[in-house]
């Protein structure tokens, strides 16, 4: 008699609300980015939230697709207690990192180790599409990270108004995020 050393992982149920499909339970799943949940973040572009709206759905690794228009910041300039990584799929966004600006192009990979101050801003022309991933080991709870104020981020309108560790305070000037249908933004 053979004994299995593992248990089979079930397929996660996908819920379809309006035009968006996202997981509503644990397990593996497949969803096309064009059919996944998209969030309109106003002057901060769009994000494809593969895990749905509950940021804790993927407990180990965050994984998002961002679509930024010219000058739109992906996030406020910040650092996290875990690493974050980014892959530019299209466009020519601008990386703000440790007080410097770096022009990016398609297929540039950006690695930000824990505690590196950073954000990405949409390029001067057209849309930028960026795949973002980050660990969720130490970047949870009160000691997740913070939003420093730096001239490079202030100049690009990608800075919190004052140094803080509170995301609500850092993003207070922006409208609330809202669900939206996929708008044909992907290359």
ABEGO torsion letter per residue (X at the ends): XBBBABBBBBBBBBBBBEABBBBABBEBBBBBAAABBBBBAEAAEBBBBAAEABAAABAABBBBBBBBBBGBBABBBBBBABBBBBBBABEBBBBBBGGBBBBBBBGBBBBBBBGBBBBBBBBABEBBBBBBBBBBAAABEAAAEBBBBBAAAAAAGABBABBBABAAAAAAABBBBBBBBBAGABX
